[in-house]
Amino acid sequence: MDLLQQLFLPFESTQIALIPLEGLQQQDSLVWAATQNGLFTVRSAYHCIRDWEEQGVASSSESSSDVAWNRLWQLKIAPRYAHFVWRIIKGIVPTRQKLWNRGVRCPFSCPRCVQISESVEHVLRDCPWTRCVWFASPLGFTWPLEVEQSMSAWACSLHLSAPTEVAELFAVICYHIWKARNLLCFEEKGSSIQGVVGAAIGNLYEYQRLQQMSREKRELGSRDKPQQRWQVPVPGSITINVDAAGRNANRVAHELSRFSLAHDDNEWIGVTPHCIQ
């Protein structure tokens, strides 16, 4: 109580002292935070170690991921593709394994091969169906059955070193693989390998074509539009510069423009010019 009076005003210390202290008699207990019931299991420990390893890779390559981030948003791809690749790099793609580790009780295995747990590496790279997609794509990627590099590290290194065209194709193919996976999980709709590759390439080229048309249209419009520059007023005249706002926002300029004075043959006459409504 003495400490409360030293730190707070009298009425504040009184109010604080009236707060009931409950539950202090309960004994402390050890709780394993990786499971819902608080009990330790070997499975949950294994998934925790995997998560810590992924976080370690992400923290050790933080500067690299920042560079990849900057380059990622310079690619000529739709924002949803860039955002999905960034989720891969940060390790936050909501695969079944990731959801299971977060306490969501859902199917654990891959919805296609139903043999291995659905990690981000499996669904986007290691699944037999996904391998066929990568091989059928213009990139023609192939790799051994066992790959130690995580998907996060692979995506980060690819965006740091690969040519721009490769990075763009990688982003759209990853997105459409994940989209096909969601169609299978939530709508029970299968997707063909050629259909996924064709949709990825078609959407990429269509987006780039529309962006190019938009840039050309803006450049053409800027060339055709005459450049209005400020000029020195003619001696004996008054120039009033206003913006495109309404009458209320430019009351002073409006009133001045309603009645201006011009000098002609040594006489002052009233002139009412046209006003922009």
Steps between C-alpha positions, in 0.01 A plus 500: 500500500786735576642438155162577340480829685848590383428426137137614462267773616300426818172424323682283244681296764168448683331370186792270423498360852132407460574270205447143626791263459362163400656181383832557671460181703500283188817302454712546190506221245700417190304548176615406149383790281518302175189291577147601592487292818843616618652151496831422331505268199783389276302604191454856624868521595600390151282768339637762740855413397403531132344840567808617692724392214289692251503806725877468535543499124270799469682698773846420365397613152307808610715734292462269198123491541493880508685511169268233361203707620619805309562302184175309535292816474694611195385200299234548234248272670164552666520595870335174611790302353760713674309478827483120483876469435561726797289265714720215379817687596359585843377142557136590557322304225204329679576140408339215693820440694517867596137505608546178697796650684282797589239279661256477208368145479491431127624224268876475526606331177529634148157503328651365177742222588355442853837361607705782654412789728412811304786741563565802281797316348282203413202683354707747293801286406528138612157351427514278187219700342679827573824366353316432175368859498849645538641271232218583256545873554738712289746485792531120471615463863606156626675404823583190708239330714664626818561875512639646821443865409178645635245660271559833669875492433446380143253779418725761660816387319315471168374858519849621589689327218263387225415712194187710519304276259577192712397674821172610342417150376595352837259732680199435279555122490526482880177695529309280255629181664363629828173603330460150355565356845223718649256396229569138586473550876195724521304428180625150416592617150801346331736697279704368212872566483474670161204703622698639796804580284283659230306712749820622665669598173181647352427717802859623518518603135151651504586711806825620342321579173236710677766679702691581182183633333428713806851647498482577128162667546631719782809596301291582193262710707785693662651577157170616348400716795641852461722612781358810671773716645473813704571818311576851614181715498467762231578844639184667622318170566441269796549121484311282748618140539244255641475122518212278390316512832147630538377847565493469879861385518620800296268774622764770491618417150141463386399840629806657343420340167140620510606858480849594385626838396660567167643828378411615149566850361572634847160383623418221749220276386337201668554160334311183590696201363370147468542295817554126525201358684 
